[in-house]
Amino acid sequence: GARHAVLLGSHGLPRGATSGMGQDLADTISAAMTGIQAYSRATAQFVGDPDFQWRQTVIEFEHGWIFLIAAGDGAFLAASAAPDCDIDRFTARLADAVPSLAASGATGAGRSGDA
C-alpha cells in the first residue's frame, strides 16, 4: 500500500524521496508535512499532556493515509499509503526503516533508493 516517502531534515527541507517523485512535489510535500508535524506537536498542550515528546502522526484521508515518523535530531519521515493499507503494519515498517534512512544521510529528492 505504500505510495511515496520523503525524508525531511530538521530544517524542513527534503533529504531524500522515493524514486519517481519530482523535486517540485518533494518540496511541496516537505512544506506541508513540516506544518502538519508542527501542528501535531502543538496539539499536545491542547489535550493536556505536559510530558509530550512527538514520535508520530497518522492522518486518514478518503484518498489514503499520511504517516509522519520521527527520524532523530528533529528529522522525520513522511510517507503516504493507499486507503486500504494496514496502518499498524505500515507504521511498524516505517519505524523499522527510519534508523537506516537517517544513518545513510539520504540526499537528493527524486533519486532512486533515496528514501
PERALIN-V330629 format. One record per residue. N is the residue number from 1. BURIAL is + if it has 24 or more other ideal C-beta (glycine too) atoms within 12 Angstrom, else -. Layout:
n->[N	N]
burial->[BURIAL	BURIAL]
This chain:
n->[1	2	3	4	5	6	7	8	9	10	11	12	13	14	15	16	17	18	19	20	21	22	23	24	25	26	27	28	29	30	31	32	33	34	35	36	37	38	39	40	41	42	43	44	45	46	47	48	49	50	51	52	53	54	55	56	57	58	59	60	61	62	63	64	65	66	67	68	69	70	71	72	73	74	75	76	77	78	79	80	81	82	83	84	85	86	87	88	89	90	91	92	93	94	95	96	97	98	99	100	101	102	103	104	105	106	107	108	109	110	111	112	113	114	115]
burial->[-	-	+	+	+	+	+	+	+	-	-	+	+	+	+	+	+	+	-	-	+	-	-	-	+	+	-	-	+	+	-	-	+	+	-	+	+	-	-	+	+	-	-	-	-	-	-	-	-	-	-	-	-	-	-	+	+	+	-	-	-	-	-	-	+	+	+	+	+	+	+	-	-	-	+	+	+	+	+	+	+	-	-	-	+	-	+	-	-	+	+	-	-	+	+	-	+	+	-	-	+	+	-	-	-	+	-	-	+	+	-	-	-	+	+]
